[in-house]
Amino acid sequence: MKNVIIINELKKYPVFNLKILRDIIEKDSNYSKLVVYRLKKNNLIFEIERNKYTVNKDPLIISSNIIWPSYISCWSALRYYNLTEQLPQNVFVLTTRSRKKKEIKVIQKDSY
């Protein structure tokens, strides 16, 4: 399968894992790991954390889909709805699940 077709299918998912990729390319796990490696090497996909990848560069889309249930909150939400003129340096996400505080770096920050 060509990379363009794979990327177009992956754009439907804000965050995806190996199982979703395996279902798209209809191959086994080892081959899908190889495809992920090659796509990452060519900067066509970005690794968020272990077994979570994305094609998007918008931090609001990525951050709200890393863990479910979650939502954008605090200054990030205020800025999104133009209720403040301050530009937050971080995207704040709240969830009901227990999880360690984790910082994830996104390549592009000018989506505000």
N, C-alpha and C positions, 0 to 999 in steps of 0.2 A: 504494500500500500504506500502511496506517495505521501510525503510529509505534509503537503498542502491539504490533502483530503483529511488526514488525521487531525491537523490543527483546526480545520473548519468544524469537524465533529466535536473536538474538545472545547471549542468556544461556547458550546451550549451549556457547559458546566463551569460555574465560577471557581470551584475547587474540585479536583478529581484525584483519584488514587489509581493504583495499578489494576484493580478489578474493573474499573470503568474503562480504562485503556484496553485491557484484555478483551472486554466485550466488544469494543469498537473494532479492533483489528482481527478479532476471532482467531487468536493464536494462544499458545501456552504462556505460562508465567515467565519462563526464562527469556523467551523472545520479547515479551512486553517490557521486561527490565532492560533489555538491550535497546529497545526503541526509546525508552525514557532516557537512558544514558545519552543516546545520540541526539535527541531533541534538546536536552539540557546543554550538551556540548556546543550546539549550534545556536544557543540562546533563543530557542523557539518556545520553550516552557521554562518556568521558574519553580524551584523547590521551596516550599514554604517551611515545611518540617518533614520529618520522616513519613514517607508514603502519602504526602499531600503536595500536590502540584497545581499550578495555575498557568493560564495563558494571559490573563488580565494583568494590567499594570496599575489599575485603580485601587488604592489602599482601602477605600470604603467597601468595595465589592468583596475584596479578598478577606478583610478582617471580619466581616459579619458572617462569613461562610466557613470559617475554620472549625468552629465548634457549634453544635446545635443543642439547645436553643441559646441564642445570643442576640444582642442588639448594640448598635452604636449609641454611645451615651456621652454625657458630660460636655466638654467644650467642642468635641467633634460634632455632636448632634446640633449644638447651638450654631456652629459655623455652617453646617450643611443647610440649615433653614434660614441663614442670614440674620440671626438674632444677635450676632456679635460681629465686630469688625476685626477682632483678634484672630490671628491664624495659629491654630494649635500645631505644635511640633509632632505630636503623637495622635494616633487614632485610639480612642478609648472604647473598649468593648466590654460589656458586662454579660455574665452568664450565670445560670443557677447551678451549674456543675462545679464541683471542686476541681481546681486546677492550679498549678503553680503559676506565679506571675512570669510571663514569658514575653520577651521582646523579639519582634520579627522585623527585619529590615526589608523595606520595599525599595525598589530601584528608583521609581519616579514619584516625587512628592508634589508635583504641581497640578494635581487634579482638583484642588479647591478652586 
